[in-house]
């Protein structure tokens, strides 16, 4: 993995559903994210935050509109590109919020990830075939980061879909083999897996740990950072 580990680098994969749920842009989430990151940076321990932002409802609306007009299934590449452009719009909004401390350019090409020194770095989607979860792992690979914090609108991974089964049980810890058996090996644009299957394969290969937790509870996220008990699923 990469070098230069003098800084405490933190990679967040932020589900687009937190930024743009179905009812428009969630400014309360963005305010909470803004104050949380700034509070963490104020601790002065040389932290650097990478924020990889997903597409959310914007991506779904564009994909649905394309299907409705054409009247049949669009190609997976077309669906993914619509999602990728939605991630760029959302990422630009997040970068604007942190403009005084963020790297001026959004990372959206990952062939060469140049060293950036700003305290906040915002990243978007890149290519069809995976989600922004995978892009977060490319940053881990390049910067030598061993953990991704995956924020979305789910609190934990469950043994089955909690929306469909009342007896679904939350899982606190699992390994990559168990998780990959659960989500499979195929990426489908817009899929609702807790973590993208292609990204899961990459994480296992890199030996990166992923923490799945809700982005709607910043007290819980603080607990994780302070090494207190927190609600989430640790996959490693």
C-alpha positions as CSV (number, residue, x, y, z in Angstrom):
1,X,0.0,0.0,0.0
2,X,1.1,3.6,-0.3
3,X,3.7,5.5,1.7
4,X,3.7,8.6,3.9
5,X,1.6,7.6,6.8
6,X,2.6,10.5,9.0
7,X,-0.9,11.9,8.7
8,X,-4.1,10.2,10.0
9,X,-6.0,9.8,6.8
10,X,-9.7,9.0,7.0
11,X,-11.7,7.8,4.0
12,X,-15.5,8.2,4.1
13,X,-17.7,6.6,1.5
14,X,-20.8,8.7,1.7
15,X,-24.0,7.2,0.3
16,X,-25.8,9.6,-2.0
17,X,-29.0,8.8,-0.2
18,X,-27.8,10.9,2.7
19,X,-27.1,14.0,0.5
20,X,-30.1,13.6,-1.8
21,X,-32.8,11.4,-0.4
22,X,-36.1,11.4,-2.3
23,X,-37.3,14.7,-0.9
24,X,-34.5,16.8,-2.3
25,X,-31.2,17.8,-0.8
26,X,-30.8,17.1,2.9
27,X,-29.2,20.3,4.2
28,X,-29.4,19.1,7.8
29,X,-27.1,16.1,7.0
30,X,-24.7,18.5,5.2
31,X,-24.6,20.8,8.2
32,X,-23.9,17.9,10.5
33,X,-21.2,16.6,8.2
34,X,-19.7,20.1,8.0
35,X,-19.6,20.7,11.8
36,X,-18.4,17.1,12.5
37,X,-15.4,17.3,10.1
38,X,-14.4,20.7,11.3
39,X,-14.6,19.6,14.9
40,X,-12.4,16.6,14.2
41,X,-9.8,18.8,12.3
42,X,-9.7,21.3,15.2
43,X,-8.2,18.5,17.4
44,X,-5.0,19.3,15.5
45,X,-3.7,15.7,15.0
46,X,-2.9,16.2,11.3
47,X,-6.0,14.4,10.1
48,X,-6.9,14.4,6.4
49,X,-10.4,13.5,5.4
50,X,-11.3,12.0,2.0
51,X,-15.0,12.3,1.3
52,X,-16.2,10.1,-1.6
53,X,-19.8,11.0,-2.5
54,X,-22.5,8.9,-4.1
55,X,-25.4,9.8,-6.5
56,X,-28.5,9.3,-4.4
57,X,-32.0,10.0,-5.6
58,X,-30.6,12.3,-8.4
59,X,-29.0,9.3,-10.0
60,X,-32.2,7.3,-9.7
61,X,-34.3,10.1,-11.2
62,X,-32.1,10.4,-14.2
63,X,-31.9,6.6,-14.7
64,X,-35.7,6.3,-14.4
65,X,-36.3,9.2,-16.8
66,X,-34.0,7.6,-19.4
67,X,-35.9,4.3,-19.1
68,X,-39.3,6.0,-19.3
69,X,-38.5,7.9,-22.5
70,X,-36.8,5.1,-24.3
71,X,-39.4,2.6,-23.2
72,X,-36.9,-0.3,-22.6
73,X,-33.9,-1.1,-20.5
74,X,-30.9,1.2,-21.1
75,X,-27.4,-0.3,-21.2
76,X,-25.6,-0.7,-17.9
77,X,-22.9,1.7,-19.0
78,X,-25.6,4.4,-19.7
79,X,-27.2,3.8,-16.4
80,X,-23.8,4.0,-14.6
81,X,-22.7,7.1,-16.4
82,X,-26.0,8.9,-15.3
83,X,-25.1,7.8,-11.8
84,X,-21.5,9.0,-12.1
85,X,-22.6,12.5,-13.2
86,X,-25.0,12.7,-10.3
87,X,-22.0,11.9,-7.9
88,X,-20.1,14.7,-9.5
89,X,-22.9,17.2,-8.8
90,X,-23.2,16.0,-5.2
91,X,-19.5,16.0,-4.7
92,X,-19.3,19.6,-6.0
93,X,-21.9,20.7,-3.4
94,X,-19.8,19.0,-0.6
95,X,-16.6,20.6,-1.9
96,X,-18.3,24.0,-1.9
97,X,-19.2,23.6,1.8
98,X,-15.6,22.9,2.6
99,X,-14.1,25.3,0.0
100,X,-11.9,27.1,2.6
101,X,-10.1,23.9,3.6
102,X,-10.7,21.5,0.6
103,X,-8.6,20.6,-2.3
104,X,-9.9,22.8,-5.2
105,X,-10.5,19.9,-7.6
106,X,-12.8,17.0,-7.1
107,X,-11.1,13.7,-7.6
108,X,-12.9,12.0,-10.5
109,X,-10.1,10.3,-12.4
110,X,-8.3,7.6,-10.5
111,X,-5.5,6.4,-12.9
112,X,-3.1,8.8,-11.3
113,X,-4.2,10.1,-7.9
114,X,-1.8,12.9,-7.2
115,X,-0.7,13.7,-3.7
116,X,-2.9,16.4,-2.2
117,X,-2.2,18.0,1.1
118,X,-5.4,19.9,1.9
119,X,-7.3,18.8,5.0
120,X,-10.4,17.8,3.1
121,X,-10.4,16.0,-0.3
122,X,-13.7,15.4,-2.1
123,X,-14.1,12.6,-4.7
124,X,-16.8,11.5,-7.1
125,X,-17.5,8.5,-9.3
126,X,-15.2,7.4,-12.1
127,X,-16.1,4.6,-14.5
128,X,-19.0,2.2,-15.1
129,X,-18.9,-1.2,-13.4
130,X,-18.8,-0.2,-9.8
131,X,-20.0,2.4,-7.3
132,X,-18.2,5.1,-5.4
133,X,-17.4,2.5,-2.7
134,X,-14.9,1.1,-5.1
135,X,-13.4,4.5,-5.7
136,X,-13.0,4.9,-2.0
137,X,-10.8,1.8,-2.0
138,X,-8.7,3.2,-4.8
139,X,-7.9,6.1,-2.5
140,X,-7.0,3.6,0.3
141,X,-4.7,1.8,-2.1
142,X,-3.0,5.0,-3.2
143,X,-2.7,6.7,0.2
144,X,-2.0,3.6,2.4
145,X,-5.3,3.8,4.4
146,X,-6.6,0.6,6.0
147,X,-10.2,1.6,6.9
148,X,-13.2,2.9,5.0
149,X,-16.1,4.4,7.0
150,X,-19.2,3.7,4.9
151,X,-22.0,6.1,5.8
152,X,-25.5,5.4,4.4
153,X,-29.1,5.3,5.5
154,X,-28.6,1.8,7.1
155,X,-27.4,1.4,10.6
156,X,-25.8,-2.1,10.2
157,X,-25.6,-5.1,7.9
158,X,-28.4,-7.6,8.6
159,X,-28.5,-11.3,8.0
160,X,-31.5,-10.6,5.7
161,X,-33.4,-7.6,4.3
162,X,-34.9,-5.9,7.4
163,X,-37.4,-4.1,5.2
164,X,-38.9,-7.5,4.2
165,X,-38.2,-9.7,7.3
166,X,-39.2,-8.8,10.9
167,X,-36.8,-11.3,12.3
168,X,-33.7,-9.9,10.5
169,X,-30.8,-9.7,12.9
170,X,-28.1,-7.1,12.9
171,X,-24.5,-8.3,12.5
172,X,-21.7,-6.5,14.5
173,X,-18.7,-8.2,12.9
174,X,-18.2,-10.3,9.9
175,X,-15.4,-11.3,7.5
176,X,-15.2,-10.5,3.8
177,X,-16.0,-14.1,2.8
178,X,-19.2,-14.0,4.7
179,X,-20.1,-10.5,3.4
180,X,-19.3,-11.5,-0.2
181,X,-21.4,-14.6,0.0
182,X,-24.3,-12.3,1.1
183,X,-24.0,-9.7,-1.7
184,X,-22.6,-11.8,-4.6
185,X,-20.0,-10.7,-7.1
186,X,-22.1,-8.6,-9.5
187,X,-22.6,-4.8,-9.6
188,X,-26.0,-3.7,-10.9
189,X,-26.4,0.1,-11.3
190,X,-28.4,1.5,-8.5
191,X,-28.3,-1.7,-6.4
192,X,-28.9,-1.3,-2.6
193,X,-26.2,-3.6,-1.2
194,X,-24.7,-2.2,2.0
195,X,-21.3,-2.1,0.2
196,X,-20.7,-2.6,-3.6
197,X,-19.8,-6.3,-4.4
198,X,-16.9,-5.2,-6.7
199,X,-15.6,-2.9,-3.9
200,X,-16.0,-5.8,-1.4
201,X,-13.7,-8.0,-3.6
202,X,-11.1,-5.1,-3.7
203,X,-11.3,-4.5,0.0
204,X,-10.7,-8.2,0.7
205,X,-7.7,-8.2,-1.6
206,X,-6.2,-5.0,0.0
207,X,-6.9,-6.1,3.5
208,X,-9.0,-3.0,4.1
209,X,-11.5,-2.9,7.0
210,X,-14.9,-1.4,6.3
211,X,-17.2,0.1,8.9
212,X,-20.9,0.2,7.9
213,X,-22.8,2.8,9.9
214,X,-25.6,5.3,9.7
215,X,-24.8,8.7,8.4
216,X,-27.9,10.0,10.2
217,X,-26.4,9.7,13.7
218,X,-23.3,11.8,14.2
219,X,-23.1,11.1,17.9
220,X,-22.6,7.4,17.0
221,X,-19.9,8.4,14.4
222,X,-18.2,10.4,17.1
223,X,-18.3,7.4,19.4
224,X,-16.4,5.4,16.8
225,X,-13.7,8.1,16.4
226,X,-13.3,8.3,20.2
227,X,-13.0,4.4,20.4
228,X,-16.2,4.1,22.4
229,X,-19.0,1.6,21.7
230,X,-20.8,2.4,18.5
231,X,-23.6,0.8,16.4
232,X,-22.4,-0.5,13.1
233,X,-20.9,-3.5,11.3
234,X,-17.2,-4.1,11.0
235,X,-16.2,-6.1,8.0
236,X,-12.6,-7.3,7.7
